[in-house]
Protein backbone atom coordinates (compact mmCIF):
# COMPACT_ATOMS: atom_id res chain seq x y z
CA UNK A 1 0.00 0.00 0.00
CA UNK A 2 1.57 3.26 -1.16
CA UNK A 3 1.24 6.44 0.83
CA UNK A 4 -0.07 9.23 -1.40
CA UNK A 5 0.16 12.94 -0.80
CA UNK A 6 -2.10 15.56 -2.19
CA UNK A 7 -0.25 18.26 -4.12
CA UNK A 8 1.70 20.49 -1.69
CA UNK A 9 0.99 18.21 1.31
CA UNK A 10 4.69 17.71 2.12
CA UNK A 11 5.23 21.45 1.81
CA UNK A 12 2.43 22.11 4.29
CA UNK A 13 3.74 19.50 6.75
CA UNK A 14 7.24 20.99 6.70
CA UNK A 15 5.85 24.54 6.99
CA UNK A 16 3.86 23.47 10.06
CA UNK A 17 6.98 21.93 11.67
CA UNK A 18 9.08 25.02 10.91
CA UNK A 19 6.40 27.24 12.44
CA UNK A 20 6.10 24.98 15.50
CA UNK A 21 9.89 25.09 16.00
CA UNK A 22 9.71 28.87 16.43
CA UNK A 23 13.11 29.42 14.83
CA UNK A 24 12.20 32.86 13.59
CA UNK A 25 11.99 31.85 9.95
CA UNK A 26 9.13 30.92 7.74
CA UNK A 27 9.34 28.42 4.97
CA UNK A 28 8.92 24.88 3.93
CA UNK A 29 10.91 22.42 1.84
CA UNK A 30 12.51 25.37 0.06
CA UNK A 31 14.07 26.48 3.37
CA UNK A 32 15.87 23.12 3.67
CA UNK A 33 17.04 23.34 0.05
CA UNK A 34 18.52 26.79 0.68
CA UNK A 35 20.11 25.68 3.96
CA UNK A 36 21.65 22.60 2.36
CA UNK A 37 23.20 24.66 -0.45
CA UNK A 38 24.57 27.24 2.00
CA UNK A 39 26.06 24.63 4.35
CA UNK A 40 27.65 22.77 1.44
CA UNK A 41 29.23 25.99 0.19
CA UNK A 42 30.51 26.80 3.68
CA UNK A 43 31.87 23.26 3.93
CA UNK A 44 33.96 23.80 0.82
CA UNK A 45 31.78 22.34 -1.94
CA UNK A 46 32.35 23.86 -5.34
CA UNK A 47 29.42 25.99 -6.50
CA UNK A 48 29.24 23.94 -9.73
CA UNK A 49 28.60 20.74 -7.76
CA UNK A 50 25.85 22.49 -5.84
CA UNK A 51 24.43 23.70 -9.15
CA UNK A 52 24.25 20.10 -10.39
CA UNK A 53 22.74 18.85 -7.14
CA UNK A 54 20.00 21.47 -7.27
CA UNK A 55 19.42 20.86 -10.98
CA UNK A 56 19.94 24.45 -12.04
CA UNK A 57 20.67 25.29 -15.64
CA UNK A 58 22.27 28.65 -14.83
CA UNK A 59 24.93 29.25 -12.18
CA UNK A 60 23.27 32.57 -11.31
CA UNK A 61 20.23 30.66 -10.03
CA UNK A 62 22.41 28.56 -7.73
CA UNK A 63 24.13 31.64 -6.36
CA UNK A 64 20.77 32.85 -5.07
CA UNK A 65 20.38 29.66 -3.02
CA UNK A 66 23.96 29.46 -1.86
CA UNK A 67 24.38 32.83 -0.19
CA UNK A 68 27.29 32.83 2.20
CA UNK A 69 26.23 33.27 5.80
CA UNK A 70 27.34 36.24 7.87
CA UNK A 71 29.22 33.89 10.21
CA UNK A 72 31.28 32.50 7.33
CA UNK A 73 31.85 35.96 5.89
CA UNK A 74 33.23 37.16 9.24
CA UNK A 75 35.45 34.11 9.54
CA UNK A 76 36.93 34.59 6.07
CA UNK A 77 37.42 38.31 6.71
CA UNK A 78 39.21 37.62 9.98
CA UNK A 79 41.38 34.93 8.43
CA UNK A 80 42.35 36.74 5.22
CA UNK A 81 42.13 40.52 5.58
CA UNK A 82 45.60 42.00 4.97
CA UNK A 83 45.43 44.16 8.10
CA UNK A 84 45.08 41.02 10.20
CA UNK A 85 47.73 38.91 8.52
CA UNK A 86 51.10 38.25 10.08
CA UNK A 87 53.78 37.70 7.49
CA UNK A 88 56.83 35.53 7.80
CA UNK A 89 60.17 37.16 6.90
CA UNK A 90 60.26 35.84 3.32
CA UNK A 91 56.72 36.98 2.58
CA UNK A 92 57.32 40.40 4.14
CA UNK A 93 60.43 40.82 1.96
CA UNK A 94 58.48 39.84 -1.16
CA UNK A 95 55.69 42.29 -0.32
CA UNK A 96 58.27 45.07 0.18
CA UNK A 97 59.90 44.28 -3.18
CA UNK A 98 56.53 44.31 -4.95
CA UNK A 99 55.64 47.63 -3.33
CA UNK A 100 58.98 49.12 -4.43
CA UNK A 101 58.42 47.90 -8.01
CA UNK A 102 54.92 49.36 -8.03
CA UNK A 103 56.29 52.72 -6.80
CA UNK A 104 58.92 52.71 -9.56
CA UNK A 105 56.30 51.90 -12.20
CA UNK A 106 54.11 54.74 -10.93
CA UNK A 107 56.98 57.23 -11.30
CA UNK A 108 57.55 56.31 -14.96
N, C-alpha and C positions, 0 to 999 in steps of 0.2 A: 504494500500500500504506500503510494507516494504522497508526500506532504505537498500540498499546493498552496501557493500564496496568490492572493489577489494582486493586481498591479499596485506597486508602491507599498505593499504591506511590510516588507523588510525595512524600507526607509522609515516608515512610521514607527516600527518597533525600536529601531536604533535612536530615532529622534526622542522617543519617550524615555529611553534609558539615559541619553545625554542630559535631557531636562531633569530627570530624577537625580542625577549625580551632582547637580548644582555646581558645575565647574566654571560657570560664567561664560560659557559659549553655547551658541545654538548650532544645530546642524544635525546631520544624519550620516549616512554612509559616506557622503562626500567629505565630511570632516575627517574620517579615518583615512581616506585616500590622500588628502592633503597632508595629514600628519605623517603618514608613511613616507611620502615623497620627501618631506622636509627632514625627517630623521635619517633617511638613507643618504641624503646629500650631506648632512652634518657628519655622518659616519664615514664619509669618504667616497661614496658611490659616484661614479661619473654621471653627469647629467644626461648623457646619451643612453645609458643603461636605464635610467629612470624613465626617460622618454619611451623606450621600448616597452618597459613594464606597464606603463599607463596607456600604451597604445596610441600615442599622439603622433600625428603626421608632422606637425611643425614643432621645432624646439621651443619657439616662443610660448606655445601653449603650456609646455612642461614647466617653463620658468615661472609661470603664474602659480602653479601648484607647489613648486619647490623653493619658496621664499626662505631665505636664511633667517633663522631666529635671531632675536636681539642678543640672546646669551652667546650664541656662536659668533656673532659679529664682534661683540666685546672681547671675546677670547682671542680671535684672530688679530684684532687691533692691538691688544696688549702684547701678544706674542711677536708681532711683526712691525709695529710702527717704529720708524728710524729713531725717534727720540727715546725709545725705550730699549733699544738694542745695545748690548755691550759687545764691542768688537775685540777680537784677538789682535795681537800685534801685526800679523801679516795682513789681515783684512783692513786694519786702520791705515797701514802704509799704502795699500792699494787704493783706498778711498782718497787719501791725500794726493796720490799721484794723479788720479782721475780728476780731482778738483783742480789741480794745477794745470793739467792739459786743457780743461774746459775754460779756465781763466785765460790761457794763452790764445785759444781759439777765438774767444770773445774780443780780445784786443786786436786781432787781425782784421 
